[in-house]
């Protein structure tokens, strides 16, 4: 395992573009520019298993893992900046221990927005090497709405310790394992496993509320999404509790298997259409996700219209309808 400590520790085509939309959150730069929109938003905290809790906002986006004990609290992700005080207050309802550590599962603003506020409280931030590199970009680029940009995160929001493979925390009498997943939602996705509590936090690689969101701007891939889910399912036992990055409840291995089966079926249907010479407009008209839209295609900002083109192009589909005389 490589662990690096940054210097910040010292301080503490048009159709293709239009169709490759979507990201793991519904708010981007507006969340920074208009914090008033979070007024009245309340956070809830629920027990998961053992010493692990989940904090979530209404709608279940950016779910946070909370590992508690006498030696301190470890958070997995930090929601939006305007919700940081409410996050701290929610944690205090279940423990008097201080928040010491924060793991970011990836770069999206609903998972790293609270970083700066928490760092100012003395919380030490960890992430994968690739995620920190995204923090250093002049501005963040997300695929929603034809290519959405957000300002560079503040210096104090950046992870100060990064790793390239795996790392472990030894805290509260338990080992907490963080490790890089294949490039799925982004190229810096990490999974966090709490073996004693038997809880797995998958970040936005796994969602129960929509089709998988594959952020091409930040290194996400369909192939990696499938590989990452294979890895998570292989790790999970019959009693493992799984915190999805987006979703209204804690689930288990059967829900991950169902999610993966849906992705594989859609992939195979689209690949068959590509091999039959169908172009994107024809594939879209054929509705390869029709059997699944009612369950996974209802989230605003990421429906079959967003998911299918990503699958189509990654599988080698042609970009434009051409004259086939």
TAPE-V327355 format. One record per run of one state. SS is the DSSP state (2 for helix, 1 for strand, 0 for the rest). FROM is the first residue (numbers start at 0). TO is the last residue. If there is no record, write none. Layout:
# TAPE-V327355
SS_FROM_TO + SS_FROM_TO
This chain:
# TAPE-V327355
0_0_1 + 1_2_4 + 0_5_5 + 2_6_9 + 0_10_12 + 2_13_18 + 0_19_27 + 2_28_32 + 0_33_33 + 2_34_37 + 0_38_41 + 1_42_48 + 0_49_50 + 1_51_56 + 0_57_59 + 1_60_60 + 0_61_62 + 1_63_66 + 0_67_71 + 1_72_75 + 0_76_79 + 2_80_91 + 0_92_97 + 1_98_102 + 0_103_107 + 2_108_111 + 0_112_113 + 2_114_118 + 0_119_122 + 1_123_127 + 2_128_134 + 0_135_137 + 1_138_141 + 0_142_142 + 2_143_145 + 0_146_146 + 1_147_150 + 0_151_153 + 2_154_156 + 0_157_159 + 1_160_162 + 0_163_164 + 1_165_170 + 0_171_172 + 1_173_179 + 0_180_188 + 1_189_193 + 0_194_197 + 1_198_200 + 0_201_201 + 2_202_204 + 0_205_205 + 1_206_206 + 0_207_214 + 2_215_217 + 0_218_220 + 2_221_234 + 0_235_239 + 1_240_242 + 0_243_244 + 1_245_245 + 0_246_249 + 1_250_250 + 0_251_251 + 2_252_274 + 0_275_278 + 2_279_285 + 0_286_291 + 2_292_295 + 0_296_302 + 2_303_313 + 0_314_324
